[in-house]
C-alpha cells in the first residue's frame, strides 16, 4: 500500500485524558508551554515524581490557545502503559495519532500523516522509554529525536530523567509557592482551623505537589481535624502519605528506584541516597571521593542521581526534596555502613583543634558551609551513640569550629547539660557552648555554664582549664558589670598561669584583667596590664593575642583623647588581622576605628569603617557582629544629626538582635530610638517611634530583616 493510501484510510486517533480540575501556581509555566507550542518548539518537562509534570502538560493540552492552534490533533501517550520496546512505542504512536499502521518499523510509514498538519504530541512518563539502560533504548531515543525534528509537530516530553533529545528545550519543574501549596491542600481538605500548623507541614513537605495532595486526601478521607492531622504527621511523617486506594509517595519514589538506569548503578546506590537524605543540606560535591573512598566512581553515581531527578544541585551540594529525604533516610543510622563511614570522616576532620594563627585554622573554614549537616549528625548520634566519649568530644570540637568560623548558637545545649557531671567530656562541652551564648549577648547563661564547667575542671584537677575558664568567667562578669567579682577571677587566672610558667597564657589573663580594670574606671592600671601583656608576647609568634592587645590599647587610649597614639595601636591591630585574614577581629577593629573617627566628627571615614565591619560580619556569617556594626552605623548617623537614617539603621539592628535573641542589645536599640524621639520635631514620627519602642521592650518587633546567611 502506498503512503498516501495509508493516510487516506487512517482511523480516528485516541482522545487525550481531561485536564486536572485545578492546577495552582503554574500560570507562568503554562504560559511558557503555550509560547513554545506557538513556535512548534519541542520541549521537555523534567522533575521528580509527583512534581506536577503530567498535570502541567494536560492543562496546556486543553488550553484554548492550544486547541485553536492544533484543533483535534492534540495527542497524549502514556509511555509507561505499554512494554518498553521500539515495536510497542511505534505501534502506540500510530494508534494514538490515528495513522492506522499496525506494526510500523520506523517513522517512514507515519511520515505522511506526521508532516501533513500541525500536531501537539505529549509523551508522558517518557523515562520508561528513554532510560539509557532500557530495552531498545538507543533505537527508541533515535525515533523520539527524529519526531522532535518535524517542523509542524510540537513535541512535549514529561520525564523524570534528563536524557532527552538535544532539540528539546528542558524545563525543570519547581515545587509550588506557599500560596499555591495552600490552595492545593485546601481544595481537598476543608478544615481551616490553625492554618499556621498546616503551613508548617506544607513547608516540611518542601511544597511538593503530590505529597500535599496525598496528605489532604488522607486527612479528608479520615475526617481528621487539624489537631489530629498534626499528631499523625508528627508520629508517622511521610508514611502517612498513603491513600486507601494504595496510592502513595513511597510507590512513586520506589518507581524511580526500579528503573534500569538506577539498578545499574550498583549495590551502593541506595545507601548513597540514604546519606544524601540524612544530611539536611545534602552532600558537598567536592567531598564525594573523600567521603566515600570505597565506592567506585562515586562522582558518576551522583551525576546519575541528578539525571534521574532523585537529587538536585544547589550551591555546590547534592540534595533532595524533603519528602524523598524522609522516605530514603536510614531509619537506624547505625545500620547504614556508608553513613557511619561518612560520620567517621567528619568526626576525624573535626578533631583538629583550631586557633587563629595556628596550623589548621584556615582549613577549618569548611565548617561554614557544613555546619547544619554536622549539627544534625551530632544531634542524631548523641542519641543513638550516647555512651560514646568520641561523639561528645566531637561535639565540643564542633562548637569550637563554630565559635571561630560561623559564630552562632547551636541546638545541642540541653543534651550537653543532661550529661552526668562525671562524664569526661562535659566540662569541655559546657565551656564551648558558653562561648557560643556570648555571641548573642546571653551573658547570664554563659556565666552559669562557665561556673558549672569550672566546678568540673577543679574536680578533675586540670589547672590549665581552671585558669582558662576563670579568665572567660571574669570577662563575662565584666560584661555583666560585676567588676569586683570579675577582677578576683582574672587575678586568680593570672596567678595559676604564673605558677604554670606559661607566659602566653599570662598575657591572656593580663588582657582580661586590663579590660576589667578599664571598665572599673582604673584606666592607668588597665593600660599597664595590657602593655605588660604585649611585652610577654614579644617574639613569641602569638599574633592573634597581640592583635587583641593592640585593639584594647587603641580603645583605652582613645578614651583619654590621645587620638594619634590610639590610631597607631588600632592600625597595628588592623595590620595583624589583615595579614591572617581574621574576619571576626577585622569586624571589631573597623568598629573601633569607626568609633574613633565618629568622636572626631570625621563622619565619612567613620561610615567607611562601619561598611568594612558589616562586610566582614557578613563574610564571617555572624549575625550578632552584623547587628553591632549596624547599630554603630545608626549611632554615627545620630551624632551626625541625620535622624531619619539613624532611625532606619536602628530598626535594622534591632531586627537582627530580635531574630537571634540578643535581649540586652535589643534594649540598647530601644534607648537609641528614645534618644532619636527626643530630637525629632515631627509629632507623627514621634508617635510611630514610641510604638516601636514599646515593641522593643517586650521583645517583639513589627519589622523583620533577611540576614544574608
Secondary structure, DSSP 8 states (H G I E B T S, - for coil): --HHHHHHT-----------S---S-HHHHHHHHHHHHTT--EEEE-STTSSHHHHHHHHHT-HHHHHHHTT-EEEEEGGGS-SSHHHHHHHHHHHHT---SS-SSSTTTHHHHTTS-EEEEEETTHHHH-TTSTTHHHHHHHHHHHTT-TTEEEEEEESS----TTSEEEE-----HHHHHHHHHHH----TTHHHHHHHHHHTTT-HHHHHHHHHHHHHHT--HHHHHHHHHHHGGGG-B-TTS-BHHHHHHHHHTSHHHHTT-TTHHHHHHHHHHSTT-EEGGGHHHHTTTSTTHHHHHHHHHHTTS-EEETTEEE--HHHHHHHS-SSGGG-HHHHHHHHHHHHHHTS---TTSTTTGGGGGHHHHHHHHHHHHHHHHHHTTT-HHHHHHHHHHHHHHHHHT----S-HHHHHHS-TT-TTHHHHHHHHHHHHHTTT-HHHHHHHHHHHHHHHHHHT-HHHHHHHHHHHHHHHHHTT-HHHHHHHHHHHHHHHHHTT-HHHHHHHHHHHHHHHHHTT-HHHHHHHHHHHHHHHTTS--HHHHHHHHHHHHHHHHHTT-HHHHHHHHHHHHHHHHHHT-HHHHHHHHHHHHHHHHHTT-HHHHHHHHHHHHHHHHHTT-HHHHHHHHHHHHHHHHHHT-HHHHHHHHHHHHHHHHHHT-HHHHHHHHHHHHHHHHH---HHHHHHHHHHHHHHHTT--S-------
